[in-house]
């Protein structure tokens, strides 16, 4: 995959890794600002995000701007050598917008209008909202295009708003006209002969609103596509204004990992830098792997280029029902995990903890108790050590394994009325990812349309919806010599959400060398016994399928019940490659065994022959990162002499990692 710096901007070339966070000076008296700037410089902060929620301060009433305070903030940051990620504040319109033009406020699926007093109170289809968004964007671009502190533009915040109002309905109908051309094609694509849903006039077509029972799944799938597209259109409008004024300044907006409402594949190619907000859940043993998977998704969204961790937390957040603090060293461990997986920027929400508002109890780089605290001391130390990793900036994370993930398939899978709500796309992704994580095998997350030729192994944990072209590409990949693993309930529906008739998975049947005729969920409290071809037993849960081998070998079979002796997992020599199909949900150890065999087929190994439990290993460029997520001190064998960039210490034969410790090992040059 292509690698590079943050777009075309030389910021990381000049400064190495970026370090900082959201800065909200409008919440503080000006006498605090200079203290903040001095503290930032002492902590090694070199990037701050400014203005995300400042629309009401910047434009107190329509057309009247107050930029003086922002001028002084940018001047102060520039004076202290701190670059600015300047936000376009359209995520939270000022009260005057909703008061004067209530049609800009969103309407939920019950028809209730949502009011201002929080944030995200806008209709993405509202012409008035988009007009006012363009005006504030243009004003900011004109005023700050030449400011030396400006480094990145930040459009909106965590896009995901949905509105069911009449203006959205009109925009939805226009989108459908463009997609289908006429009502006859729409009726066919939506399958409206079911439940007497045929449309005879475009005016009859509305967004999915509250109805007595299940709503047409294709209508809802198209609605999700439309809503994601409306938000993308809003982003593009503002991005184009910014590019017109500052063609050399990169533009981003912050993602939220595996977030359901927006197709990030469509967004990623429209921005210069991929950035993400990531708040791992303390106390969850699956958190390290899930966070790693999320980081790999960001790298995949950027086509392999470095990305920015735009928001994380130094300790507790404010929005979980019970907000566990992070133990000492945890936020550093999480930050360095992001670096290891391709991040060139490490930012936090936020710089100084808020005294008022809904996020008063969200942790910050400067806590309520001030800078003379354990937490802020750790922030300063982390800023210093990131400078020692400057050479890592811009380097790639090589991967020979890809995992396929698709937002449209996720949307289609989650519709009600399916065989089981317990088969979850993101849970399947994580389950299949963990064996790679535990072996230190790097993974790229890719869309079904990706070029797969560079990968030795491709895994599709669930591809419920798949188009003919993508199915053909997966088939060609295996026939061409790749190793393909496909999880259960895949290849079930076409892009309209219509079930493909015939033995499933219809479009992948030939390459998998097997087919099925029934999906058979099982009771959650009744695991299903299975056995491998060597006789070893394992348990599966939740889901089974009635399969038959059609050229494939059965490598695992069900060992009890009505499916006893029937295939559970098959392996097929397809052309020059190998294809696996998994017709159940194996327990973690069994799934690890399966992935291990697929890795053997592909000839892929991790960077170290053995990893202790809870130790993550990932290579970025020439640097091998080792991260201890466990509670015990461990000794990790190191096969070649290296130097730990974080400490400057040599590593000979092994490194010792205390809990939450990290090593960044660069091989020593022979004779150097």
Secondary structure, 3 states (H helix, E strand, C coil): CCCCCCCCCCHHHHHCCEEEEEECHHHCCHHHHHHHHHHHHHHCCCEEEECCCCHHHHCCECCECCCHHHHHHHHHHHHCCCEEEEEECCCCCCHHHHHHCHHHCCECCCCCECCCCCCCCCCCCCHHHHHHHHHHHHHHHHHHCCCCCEEEEEECCCCCCCCCCHHHHHHHHHHHHHHHCCHHHHHHHHCCCHHHCCCCCHHHCCCCCCCCCCCCHHHHHHHHHHHHHHHHHHHHHHHHHHHHHCCCCEEECEECCCCCCCCHHHHHCCCCCCEEECCCCCCCCCHHHHHHHHHHHHHHHCCCCCEEEEECCCCCCCCCCCCCCCCCCHHHHHHHHHHHCCEEEEEECCCECCCCCCCCCCCCCEECCECCCHHHHHHHHHHHHHHCCHHHCCCCCCCCEEEECCHHHHHHHCCCCCCCCCCCHHHHHHHHHHHHHHHCCCEEEECCCCCCCCCCEEEECCCCECCHHHHHHHHHHHHCCCEEEECCCCCCECCCCCECCCCECHHHHHHHCEEEEEEEECCCCCCEEEEECCCCEEEEEEEEEEEEECCCEEEEEECCHHHCCCEEEEEEEECCEEEEEECEEECHHHHHHHHHHHHHHHCCCCCCCCCCCCEEEEEECCEEEEEECCCCCEEEECCCCEEECCCCCEECCEEEECCCCEEEEEECCCCC
